């Protein structure tokens, strides 16, 4: 029996939970002839890897630093991916085309909807990297008012305002020294690296709103722990990872109804084992 292949690419990649989630989905869906692997691939190696993909390949998941580097190698990308110039999903079609999409954006929205967050009057973003642009795109779908981005440099601030203009979101920027002010927003999305928000933990207000901290290792972050300690609604990086992976599985396999619960359980077990 010939195997159908998929994989996650990036650098570094050894920490990725994507194989755990996708393999769990294949087991639940009875896709015994599907495999999902991980490959350490940087920007220089990406063109050669993509060029060597044969007909047995169904799809790729992409993490940093490949989400923009892959775009010139594709036959087309979705409007969602084009809106943030980032592709995290490549589907290889039967007729040989390579099509890119971004499942991070609808993944953020789906994760929030799962927790009952469907519309918010305002929001705050901590950070201004690649994930922040996806967060802005997600907020364009659910935030009816202003988004404030807390950043460390004037260049980053200008970038976030430009993304806001492109995405149709009203973005105000503030210096990172004022980041504690973000915690009073009804929805806070933290997109910063590990440790960056630890100093904010003591500033969490009583009865806070919703925090979406995109990290999943280490977990919980100091900010996340303080948030739940004050009875706020908390989402973590695993919520995003699972919801975007559900969409990837459905696109790559062509099957509806990827097993969210089984994928989440597999991810939680893998994190506990670390």
C-alpha positions in Angstrom: 0.0 0.0 0.0 1.4 3.4 -1.0 1.5 5.9 1.8 0.2 9.5 1.6 2.6 12.0 3.1 2.3 15.3 5.0 4.8 17.1 7.3 5.6 20.2 9.2 8.6 22.3 8.1 10.5 25.0 10.0 13.6 25.9 11.9 13.8 25.1 14.8 11.2 22.3 14.5 12.0 19.7 17.2 9.5 21.4 19.6 6.6 21.2 17.2 3.4 19.4 18.4 2.0 19.3 14.9 3.0 15.6 14.3 1.2 14.6 17.5 -2.0 16.4 16.5 -2.1 15.3 12.9 -1.3 11.7 13.7 -4.1 11.7 16.3 -6.5 12.9 13.6 -5.4 10.2 11.1 -6.0 7.5 13.8 -9.5 8.8 14.5 -10.3 9.1 10.8 -9.0 5.6 10.0 -6.4 7.0 7.6 -3.9 4.2 8.2 -2.0 4.9 4.9 -1.3 8.5 5.9 2.0 9.7 7.6 3.0 13.0 9.1 6.6 13.9 9.8 8.7 16.9 10.8 11.7 18.3 8.8 14.3 20.9 9.9 14.1 23.2 6.9 15.4 26.8 6.7 14.7 29.4 4.0 17.7 28.4 2.0 16.7 24.7 1.9 13.0 25.3 1.3 13.0 25.7 -2.6 14.8 22.4 -3.0 12.5 20.6 -0.6 9.3 21.8 -2.3 10.7 21.1 -5.8 11.3 17.5 -4.7 7.8 16.7 -3.5 6.3 13.8 -5.4 2.7 12.8 -6.1 2.5 11.0 -2.7 2.5 14.3 -0.9 -0.8 15.8 0.3 0.2 18.8 2.3 2.7 20.8 4.4 2.4 22.8 7.6 4.8 25.7 7.8 6.2 27.5 10.9 8.8 30.2 11.2 10.8 31.2 9.3 9.0 29.8 6.2 5.6 31.4 6.2 6.5 34.2 3.8 9.5 32.5 2.1 7.1 29.8 0.7 4.8 32.2 -1.2 6.9 32.5 -4.4 7.1 28.7 -4.6 3.3 28.3 -4.8 0.8 28.4 -7.6 -1.7 30.5 -5.6 -2.6 31.6 -2.1 -6.0 32.3 -0.4 -7.3 35.8 0.3 -6.8 35.0 4.0 -3.1 34.2 3.5 -2.7 37.2 1.2 -4.1 39.6 3.8 -1.1 39.0 6.1 1.4 37.8 3.5 1.9 34.6 5.4 1.2 30.9 4.5 1.2 28.2 7.2 -0.6 25.5 5.1 0.2 24.1 1.7 -2.2 21.7 -0.1 -0.9 19.7 -3.0 -3.7 19.0 -5.4 -4.1 15.9 -7.6 -3.4 18.0 -10.7 0.0 19.1 -9.3 -0.8 22.6 -8.0 0.6 23.9 -4.7 -1.9 26.1 -3.0 -1.3 28.1 0.2 -3.6 29.2 3.0 -3.4 30.6 6.5 -5.3 28.6 9.1 -3.9 30.7 12.0 -6.4 33.5 11.4 -9.6 31.4 11.4 -8.0 29.2 14.1 -7.8 32.2 16.5 -11.4 33.1 15.7 -12.6 29.5 16.2 -10.7 29.1 19.5 -12.3 32.3 20.8 -15.8 31.3 19.6 -15.4 28.0 21.5 -15.0 30.0 24.7 -18.0 32.2 23.9 -16.0 35.2 22.6 -17.7 36.1 19.4 -17.6 39.9 19.4 -15.6 42.4 21.5 -15.9 46.2 21.6 -12.1 46.7 21.9 -8.9 44.6 22.2 -5.2 44.8 22.9 -2.3 43.0 21.4 1.0 42.5 23.2 3.8 42.4 20.7 4.2 43.2 17.0 5.8 40.1 15.3 4.4 37.8 12.7 1.8 36.3 15.0 0.5 39.8 15.8 -0.5 40.4 12.2 -2.5 37.2 12.2 -4.1 38.3 15.5 -5.0 41.6 13.9 -6.6 39.8 10.9 -8.6 37.7 13.4 -9.7 40.8 15.3 -10.9 42.3 12.0 -13.6 39.7 12.2 -14.7 40.0 15.8 -13.6 43.4 17.2 -16.1 46.3 16.6 -13.8 49.0 18.0 -10.2 50.0 18.4 -7.2 47.7 18.8 -4.3 48.9 20.9 -0.9 47.3 20.1 1.9 47.6 22.8 5.3 47.5 21.1 9.0 48.1 21.8 10.0 50.3 18.9 8.6 53.1 16.7 9.4 50.9 13.6 7.2 48.1 15.0 4.5 50.6 15.9 4.4 51.9 12.3 4.2 48.3 11.0 1.2 47.5 13.2 -0.6 50.7 12.1 0.1 49.7 8.4 -1.3 46.2 9.0 -4.3 47.8 10.6 -4.9 49.9 7.5 -4.6 46.9 5.2 -6.9 44.8 7.3 -9.5 47.5 8.0 -8.8 47.6 11.8 -8.4 50.9 13.7 -5.0 50.4 15.4 -3.6 52.6 18.1 0.0 51.9 19.3 1.6 52.4 22.7 5.0 51.9 24.1 5.8 48.6 25.8 6.5 50.5 29.0 2.7 51.0 29.3 1.8 47.3 28.6 0.1 46.9 31.9 -2.7 49.1 30.6 -3.5 46.4 28.0 -4.8 44.1 30.8 -8.0 46.1 31.3 -9.1 45.4 27.7 -12.0 43.0 27.2 -9.7 40.8 25.0 -5.9 40.7 25.3 -3.9 38.7 22.8 -0.3 38.1 23.9 2.0 37.3 20.9 5.4 37.7 22.6 8.2 35.2 23.2 8.5 33.2 26.5 9.2 35.5 29.5 8.3 38.7 27.8 5.1 39.2 29.7 6.2 37.8 33.1 6.6 41.2 34.6 2.9 42.0 33.9 1.6 39.2 36.1 1.2 41.4 39.2 -0.8 44.0 37.2 -3.7 41.7 36.3 -6.8 43.4 37.5 -9.6 41.8 39.5 -12.2 40.1 37.3 -10.3 40.5 34.0 -11.7 39.7 30.6 -10.2 37.2 28.2 -6.5 36.5 27.6 -5.3 34.6 24.6 -1.6 33.8 25.2 -0.3 32.1 22.1 2.5 30.2 23.9 2.1 26.6 24.8 5.6 25.7 26.1 6.3 26.7 28.8 2.8 26.7 30.1 1.2 28.3 31.9 3.1 31.6 31.6 3.3 33.8 34.7 0.7 36.1 33.1 -1.6 33.2 32.3 -1.4 31.8 35.8 -2.2 35.2 37.3 -5.1 35.6 34.9 -6.8 32.4 36.0 -6.0 33.3 39.6 -8.2 36.3 39.1 -10.9 34.3 37.4 -10.4 35.6 33.9 -11.1 33.6 30.7 -7.8 32.0 29.5 -6.8 30.5 26.1 -3.3 29.2 25.4 -1.2 28.3 22.5 -2.5 24.8 22.4 -6.0 26.2 21.7 -4.6 28.0 18.6 -2.5 25.0 17.5 -5.4 22.6 17.7 -7.9 24.8 15.9 -5.6 25.7 13.1 -4.5 22.0 12.8 -8.2 20.9 12.5 -8.5 23.2 9.5 -5.2 21.8 8.0 -6.3 18.2 8.4 -9.6 19.0 6.7 -7.9 20.7 3.8 -5.2 18.1 3.3 -7.4 15.1 3.5 -10.5 16.6 1.9 -12.6 15.1 4.8 -14.9 17.3 7.0 -15.1 17.1 10.7 -11.5 16.6 11.9 -11.5 15.2 15.5 -10.9 18.3 17.6 -11.3 16.5 20.9 -8.9 13.7 20.1 -6.3 16.1 18.7 -6.6 18.3 21.8 -6.2 15.3 24.1 -3.1 14.1 22.3 -1.6 17.6 22.5 -2.3 17.9 26.2 -0.8 14.4 26.8 2.4 15.3 24.9 2.8 18.6 26.8 2.4 16.7 30.2 5.1 14.3 29.1 7.7 17.1 28.4 
